[in-house]
Amino acid sequence: MQPRNMSMSGVVDLAAVKAAQEAKAKAEQTRAEAARQGNAGAVSPADLVIDVDEAGFERDVLQRSAEVPVVIDFWAEWCQPCKQLSPVLERLAVEYDGRFLLAKIDVDANQMLMQQFGVQGIPAVFAVVAGQALPLFQGAAGEAQIRQTLDQLVEVAEQRFGLTGLTVDADAEAGAPQPVAAEPVGPYDALLEAAVQALDAGDFGGAVQAYKNVLADDPGNSEAKLGLAQAELLHRVAAMDPQQVRKEAAERPKDAEAQIAAADLDLVGGHVEDAFGRLIDTVARTAGDDRDAVRVRLLELFEVVGPEDPRVTAARRALARALF
């Protein structure tokens, strides 16, 4: 299978932007804790390549992606191209000196993870940055191509999420526990109630600001993140002429802006699968900035519906196929 590339230029979707502040805060807290402990926060070169299974995925990949980009290598023992690619990734993980973490996932033992990422063939390489997954390439890519992709990943992670990676010490003990950033705490009932009241009153702009006020102090507040995504959607739709939006979408199937607006209407109307399908089809029909804009809105709508919804899981797989 020939490798297929994914440009890093459009990696940051709206959901990732919301997560960026949280990721930066956690990374800063982790670095501060490491500084207080001297070299206690450093990892050994051996810790830069880890085996991950379904049970440890949240801890080893999702949580770690708040402090360092995690590159995922989907492989299997019987896969000959995997045996060519994996050693290259492992060597580069050490060479990049903590700027990314390599997580190896055996697809035979972790079928659920393979399905969740929409992996159609191996080797397949993905990245997770601040909790957001994106495909990098599929197939046995050359080292120059891999380096270029990793350089872009590291740059995006640092510039847009403040993730400068892990501190590596050749003398550190392998497998030593890492400092965990403390989660922000505080009562937000009043602010969240104000946001709900604003929604009930049709003051969508006020609701957006109320949710942002919560997230400014507690970037990881899941209720506020979900509420913000919903309020922003309602705010957009409130200014639309539904008949005109539908007409333009029907007349211009390749028009990214028209399809995005129609998908917003689909979702507000309860037609979740129609909204997802419309945008996935548009991703397949477009390229460049238009494709990125459609993908961004689709990922935002995933946030509105909720990541655990089976319709979101199915749509993520379909999106991965469209992007590849």
C-alpha positions in Angstrom: 0.0 0.0 0.0 1.4 3.4 -0.9 1.6 6.0 1.8 -1.0 8.7 1.9 -0.2 12.0 3.5 -2.3 14.4 5.6 -1.2 18.0 5.6 -0.7 19.5 9.0 -1.9 22.9 7.9 -5.5 22.3 9.0 -4.9 20.3 12.1 -6.4 22.7 14.5 -10.2 22.3 14.6 -12.6 24.2 16.8 -12.7 21.5 19.4 -8.9 21.5 19.5 -8.9 25.3 20.0 -11.2 24.9 23.0 -8.8 22.2 24.3 -5.7 24.2 23.7 -6.0 26.4 26.8 -6.5 23.3 28.9 -3.5 21.6 27.3 -1.3 24.7 27.8 -2.3 25.0 31.5 -1.7 21.4 32.2 1.7 21.5 30.4 2.7 24.6 32.4 1.7 22.9 35.6 3.6 19.8 34.8 6.7 21.7 33.9 6.5 23.7 37.1 6.1 20.6 39.1 9.1 19.0 37.4 11.2 22.1 38.0 10.3 22.0 41.7 11.4 18.3 41.8 14.7 19.0 40.0 15.2 16.1 37.6 12.2 14.1 39.0 10.1 15.1 36.0 12.5 13.8 33.4 12.0 10.6 31.5 14.6 8.1 30.2 15.0 7.5 26.5 13.4 4.1 27.0 10.2 5.9 28.1 9.7 7.6 24.8 8.4 4.4 23.2 5.5 2.7 24.9 3.2 -0.2 24.2 -0.5 0.8 24.6 -3.6 -1.3 25.0 -7.3 -0.5 25.3 -7.2 -0.5 29.1 -4.4 2.1 29.3 -5.3 4.2 26.2 -6.9 7.1 28.2 -4.0 7.3 30.6 -1.1 6.6 28.3 -2.4 8.5 25.2 -5.2 10.9 25.9 -3.9 12.2 29.2 -0.3 12.3 28.0 -1.3 14.3 24.9 -2.0 17.3 27.1 1.8 17.6 27.7 3.4 16.0 24.5 2.2 15.0 21.0 1.6 11.3 21.0 2.3 9.5 17.7 0.4 6.2 17.4 1.9 3.3 15.4 -0.8 0.7 14.5 1.1 -2.5 13.7 0.9 -6.3 13.8 3.4 -9.1 14.1 2.5 -10.5 10.7 2.8 -7.2 8.9 6.0 -7.0 7.0 5.8 -3.2 6.2 5.2 -2.6 9.9 8.6 -4.3 10.6 10.2 -1.8 8.3 8.4 1.3 9.6 8.3 0.6 13.4 12.1 0.6 14.0 12.3 4.0 12.1 9.7 5.5 14.3 11.3 4.2 17.4 14.7 5.6 16.5 13.2 9.0 15.6 11.3 9.1 18.9 14.7 8.9 20.7 16.3 11.3 18.2 13.6 13.9 18.7 14.5 13.9 22.4 11.0 14.1 23.9 9.3 16.3 21.4 6.9 13.5 20.8 5.9 10.2 22.4 5.6 7.0 20.4 2.7 4.7 21.3 2.6 1.3 19.7 -0.7 -0.5 19.3 -1.0 -4.1 18.3 -4.2 -4.2 16.2 -4.7 -7.9 16.7 -4.9 -7.4 20.5 -6.7 -4.1 20.3 -9.5 -4.3 17.7 -11.6 -1.7 19.4 -9.0 1.0 19.1 -8.4 0.1 15.5 -12.1 0.5 14.8 -12.3 3.8 16.7 -9.6 5.3 14.6 -11.0 4.0 11.4 -7.9 2.1 10.5 -8.4 0.3 7.2 -4.9 -1.1 6.7 -1.5 -1.2 8.5 0.9 0.2 9.1 -1.1 3.3 9.9 0.2 6.3 11.9 -1.9 8.8 13.8 -1.2 11.6 16.2 -3.1 12.8 19.3 -2.6 16.4 20.3 -4.4 17.9 23.3 -6.9 15.0 23.1 -7.6 15.5 19.3 -6.8 12.7 16.9 -5.6 13.1 13.4 -4.3 10.8 10.7 -0.6 11.3 9.6 0.0 8.7 7.0 -0.7 5.1 6.0 1.7 2.6 4.5 5.5 2.2 4.7 6.6 5.8 4.2 10.2 6.9 3.7 12.2 8.4 6.4 12.4 11.8 4.8 8.6 11.9 4.5 8.2 10.8 8.1 10.6 13.5 9.3 8.8 16.2 7.5 5.5 15.1 9.0 6.9 14.9 12.5 8.5 18.3 12.1 5.1 19.8 11.2 3.4 18.0 14.1 6.0 19.2 16.6 5.6 22.8 15.3 1.8 22.7 15.5 1.9 21.3 19.0 4.3 23.9 20.3 3.0 27.0 18.6 -0.7 26.3 18.9 -1.0 24.3 22.1 2.2 25.2 24.0 3.3 21.6 24.1 7.1 21.7 24.3 7.5 18.0 25.0 9.1 15.9 27.7 12.4 16.5 29.4 14.7 13.5 28.7 17.6 12.5 30.9 19.8 9.5 30.0 20.4 8.9 33.7 16.7 8.9 34.6 15.1 5.7 35.8 13.0 4.1 33.1 9.3 3.9 34.1 9.6 6.4 36.9 6.2 8.1 37.7 5.7 11.5 36.2 4.2 14.5 38.0 0.5 15.0 37.4 -0.9 18.5 37.0 -3.5 19.3 39.5 -7.0 19.8 38.1 -8.5 23.3 38.6 -11.3 23.3 41.1 -14.1 25.6 42.0 -17.8 26.0 42.2 -19.3 27.2 38.8 -23.0 26.5 39.4 -23.9 30.2 39.3 -22.0 30.8 36.0 -23.4 27.7 34.4 -26.9 28.6 35.5 -26.5 32.0 34.0 -25.5 30.4 30.7 -28.6 28.1 30.8 -30.9 31.1 31.6 -29.4 33.0 28.7 -30.1 30.1 26.4 -33.7 29.8 27.6 -34.1 33.5 26.9 -32.7 33.2 23.4 -29.6 35.3 24.3 -27.2 33.0 22.6 -24.4 35.5 22.6 -24.8 35.9 26.4 -24.7 32.1 26.8 -21.5 31.9 24.7 -19.9 34.5 26.9 -21.1 32.8 30.2 -19.6 29.5 29.1 -16.4 31.1 28.1 -16.2 32.7 31.6 -16.3 29.3 33.1 -13.7 27.9 30.7 -11.4 30.8 31.3 -11.0 29.6 34.9 -11.6 25.9 34.4 -10.6 24.9 30.8 -11.4 21.2 31.5 -15.0 21.8 32.6 -16.9 19.3 30.4 -20.3 20.8 31.0 -19.1 24.3 29.9 -17.3 22.9 26.8 -20.5 21.1 25.7 -22.6 24.1 26.5 -20.3 26.4 24.6 -20.4 24.2 21.5 -24.2 24.1 21.6 -24.6 27.8 22.3 -22.3 28.7 19.4 -24.3 26.5 17.1 -27.6 28.1 18.1 -26.1 31.5 17.7 -25.1 30.8 14.1 -28.4 29.3 13.2 -30.5 32.1 14.7 -29.3 34.5 12.0 -30.1 32.1 9.1 -32.9 32.1 6.6 -33.6 28.4 6.5 -35.2 28.4 3.0 -32.4 30.4 1.5 -29.7 28.2 3.1 -31.4 25.0 1.8 -31.7 26.5 -1.6 -28.1 27.5 -1.8 -26.9 24.1 -0.5 -29.0 22.3 -3.1 -27.7 24.5 -6.0 -24.1 24.4 -4.9 -23.1 20.9 -3.7 -19.4 21.7 -3.9 -19.7 25.1 -2.0 -18.1 24.5 1.4 -19.8 27.5 3.0 -23.3 26.5 1.8 -22.9 22.9 2.9 -21.6 24.0 6.4 -24.6 26.3 6.9 -27.0 23.5 5.8 -25.4 21.0 8.2 -25.9 23.4 11.1 -29.6 23.5 10.2 -29.7 19.7 9.9 -28.2 19.3 13.4 -30.5 21.8 15.1 -33.4 20.1 13.4 -32.4 16.8 15.0 -31.1 15.3 11.7 -27.7 14.3 13.1 -26.7 11.7 10.6 -27.8 14.0 7.7 -25.6 16.7 9.1 -22.6 14.4 9.4 -23.2 12.8 6.0 -23.5 16.1 4.3 -20.1 17.3 5.6 -18.3 14.1 5.0 -19.5 14.1 1.4 -18.3 17.7 1.1 -14.9 16.7 2.5 -14.6 14.1 -0.2 -15.6 16.7 -2.9 -13.4 19.5 -1.8 -9.7 20.3 -1.2 -7.4 22.8 0.4 -8.9 25.5 2.6 -12.4 24.5 1.7 -11.8 21.0 2.9 -10.2 22.2 6.1 -13.2 24.5 6.8 -15.7 21.6 6.4 -13.6 19.3 8.5 -13.4 21.9 11.3 -17.1 22.4 11.4 -17.7 18.6 11.4 -15.5 18.1 14.4 -17.3 21.0 16.1 -20.6 19.2 15.5 -19.1 16.1 17.0 -18.6 18.1 20.2 -22.2 19.2 20.2 -23.5 15.7 19.9 -21.0 14.2 22.3 -17.9 12.0 21.6 -19.6 8.9 23.1 -22.5 8.9 20.7 -22.3 6.0 18.3 -23.3 8.3 15.4 -20.1 10.3 16.2 -18.0 7.1 16.3 -19.3 6.0 12.9 -18.9 9.5 11.4 -15.3 9.7 12.6 -14.5 6.5 10.8 -16.2 7.8 7.7 -14.2 11.0 7.9 -11.0 9.2 8.2 -11.8 7.2 5.0 -12.7 10.5 3.2 -9.5 12.1 4.2 -7.4 9.1 3.2 
